[in-house]
């Protein structure tokens, strides 16, 4: 499995890394397996351990979250911080993004 972070301006992004860590944690079944993970993967899992289920903390404290809050979009960031709020899974296959059928 590969999880790619977009980052921002070719730099590390806290919100991006935390979300990648959440994905990795779920993919690993929540167990503390480290075999096969690179340093970036380990760091994302450490972020998840640090912030736990409190998505709003890393999202609001990130550069992007602070900037969005400043221009009036704090509630949008908080909405994004609601885990599993929408029953949709996006699939990327053959260069197309579609919704998974339930």
Helices and strands as residue ranges (DSSP letters): H 14-27, H 39-51, H 55-61, H 63-70, H 74-80, E 90-93, E 96-99
